[in-house]
Amino acid sequence: LSHSRWLTTANRVLRLYIATYNPTFELKTIATFVVKVYAPMWFLIKRYPSCKDGSRHLCQLIQLSRYLSDELKEIIDPVIQRNAYASHPENVLLSMITDNRPHIRELGLRRVLKARKEARVGVREYIIPPLNFQANDYVEMIYWQNVKVTEPPVLR
């Protein structure tokens, strides 16, 4: 499966599903994933393409994928974790300070100010933190006590 043509592939999967009289379980599973996860996420990202929305998108992806069986979650959760660049504390902080909810903005601001006080010299290591797949909000998506919080470079 070509990674560069996911939208075309999703469209073709749905077309095949519609055209198949008695679709297999696997085809039903993939078509359902496209309708419940891939398509809504594609439209959400197209509507809100800014880097400030990345953490919110990632959290939404996790929440939408929770309908899957445990067997399928064992397959996709490591893929989500491996590609969860938007879960880096710098990206989550950027989402927090641009959130619509005032208390989240305030929390984000406090964390940014604290990170500024604890500024480290040198090159910071970019490590994707472990995800909390049971999080209800993107703010809870990472375990804050286990990560090094640094100021987002875009705020400097």
Residue pairs with C-beta under 8 A, 6 or more apart in sequence:
1 9
2 9
6 38
7 42
10 34
10 38
10 39
10 42
13 27
13 30
13 31
13 34
14 31
14 34
14 35
16 27
17 23
17 27
17 28
17 30
17 31
20 27
23 31
29 72
33 68
36 64
36 67
37 61
37 64
37 65
40 60
40 64
41 57
41 60
41 61
41 64
44 57
44 60
45 53
45 57
48 56
48 57
51 91
51 94
51 154
52 94
52 95
52 98
53 95
54 85
54 86
54 91
54 94
54 95
55 86
55 87
55 91
55 92
55 94
55 95
55 96
55 138
55 141
56 95
56 138
57 86
58 80
58 84
58 86
58 87
58 138
58 141
59 135
59 137
59 138
59 141
61 80
62 80
62 131
62 133
62 135
62 141
63 136
65 73
65 76
65 80
66 73
66 133
68 76
73 133
77 133
80 131
81 128
81 130
81 131
82 128
84 128
84 131
85 91
85 128
86 92
87 128
87 129
87 131
87 141
87 142
88 126
88 127
88 128
88 129
89 129
89 142
89 144
89 147
89 148
89 149
89 150
90 150
90 151
90 152
90 153
91 152
92 138
92 139
92 141
92 142
93 108
93 111
93 112
93 115
93 149
93 151
93 152
94 152
94 154
94 155
95 108
95 138
96 104
96 105
96 107
96 108
96 111
96 139
97 105
97 108
97 109
97 112
97 155
98 105
99 105
99 108
104 139
107 139
111 144
111 149
112 151
112 152
112 155
114 149
115 149
115 150
115 151
116 151
118 149
119 150
119 151
120 150
124 148
124 150
127 147
129 142
129 143
129 146
129 147
130 142
130 143
130 146
131 141
131 142
132 140
132 141
132 142
132 143
135 141
